[in-house]
Amino acid sequence: MNDILDRLAAQLELRKTADPASSYVAKLYAKGLDAILKKIGEEATETVMAAKDGNADKIIYEVADLWFHTLVLLAQQELQPAQVLAELERRFGLSGLEEKASRSD
């Protein structure tokens, strides 16, 4: 399943050098971090609205948009989906309270 994450991450890396006129993602990169963060905020809001409506297809669609734009952020920050998956793996089996108590911040 994470093969799609790896393939998307590779594609997003290629878009870093693409002409912004030729690619939506290249255009986001050219606009910078604030534009990417704004898009993530929009997608998060749309995900919340879809969940409130209770339409499964719409929830899936909006979560896909949210995840996609989060992957754009990771690439822009020189991070990989595998790093997030490793963090999720680290947390697996911990209660939320234990995990939160283990944080140093």
C-alpha positions in Angstrom: 0.0 0.0 0.0 2.8 2.5 0.7 4.0 1.9 -2.9 1.7 4.7 -4.0 3.2 7.0 -1.4 6.7 6.2 -2.7 5.6 6.7 -6.3 3.9 10.0 -5.4 6.9 11.2 -3.5 9.2 10.5 -6.5 6.8 12.3 -8.8 6.7 15.3 -6.4 10.5 15.4 -6.4 10.4 15.7 -10.2 8.0 18.5 -10.1 10.5 20.6 -8.0 12.4 21.3 -11.2 9.4 21.5 -13.6 8.2 24.8 -15.1 5.5 26.2 -12.9 3.4 26.8 -16.1 3.4 23.1 -16.8 2.5 21.6 -13.4 0.1 22.4 -10.6 2.6 21.1 -8.0 5.5 23.0 -9.6 3.3 26.1 -9.3 2.7 25.4 -5.6 6.5 25.0 -5.1 7.2 28.3 -6.9 4.7 30.1 -4.7 6.4 28.8 -1.6 5.6 27.4 1.8 2.8 29.7 2.7 0.8 28.7 -0.5 1.4 25.0 0.4 0.2 25.5 4.0 -2.8 27.5 2.8 -3.8 24.6 0.5 -3.4 22.1 3.4 -5.6 24.3 5.5 -8.3 24.4 2.8 -8.2 20.7 2.3 -8.4 20.1 6.0 -11.5 22.3 6.2 -13.1 20.5 3.2 -12.3 17.1 4.9 -14.1 18.3 8.1 -17.1 19.5 6.0 -17.3 16.2 4.1 -17.2 14.3 7.4 -20.0 16.4 8.8 -22.1 15.6 5.7 -21.4 11.9 6.2 -20.9 11.1 2.6 -18.3 8.3 2.4 -17.2 9.0 -1.2 -16.8 12.7 -0.5 -14.8 12.0 2.7 -12.4 9.7 0.8 -12.0 12.3 -2.0 -11.2 15.1 0.5 -8.8 13.0 2.6 -7.0 12.0 -0.6 -6.6 15.8 -1.4 -5.4 16.4 2.1 -2.9 13.6 2.0 -1.7 14.7 -1.4 -1.1 18.3 -0.3 0.6 17.0 2.8 3.0 15.0 0.6 3.7 18.2 -1.3 4.7 19.8 2.0 6.9 16.9 3.0 8.7 17.1 -0.4 9.1 20.8 -0.1 10.7 20.3 3.3 13.0 17.6 2.0 11.2 14.9 4.0 9.9 11.5 2.9 6.6 9.7 3.6 8.7 6.8 5.0 9.7 9.1 7.8 6.1 9.7 8.7 5.4 5.9 8.4 8.3 5.2 10.7 6.9 7.6 13.3 3.5 5.9 13.1 5.2 2.6 13.5 7.0 3.9 16.6 3.7 5.0 18.1 1.9 1.8 17.2 0.8 0.0 20.3 1.3 3.0 22.6 -1.7 4.5 24.1 -2.2 8.1 23.1 -1.6 9.2 26.7 1.7 7.3 26.9 2.8 8.7 23.6 2.0 12.2 24.6 3.8 11.8 28.0 6.9 10.6 26.1 7.3 13.8 24.2 10.0 16.2 25.3 8.2 19.3 24.1 
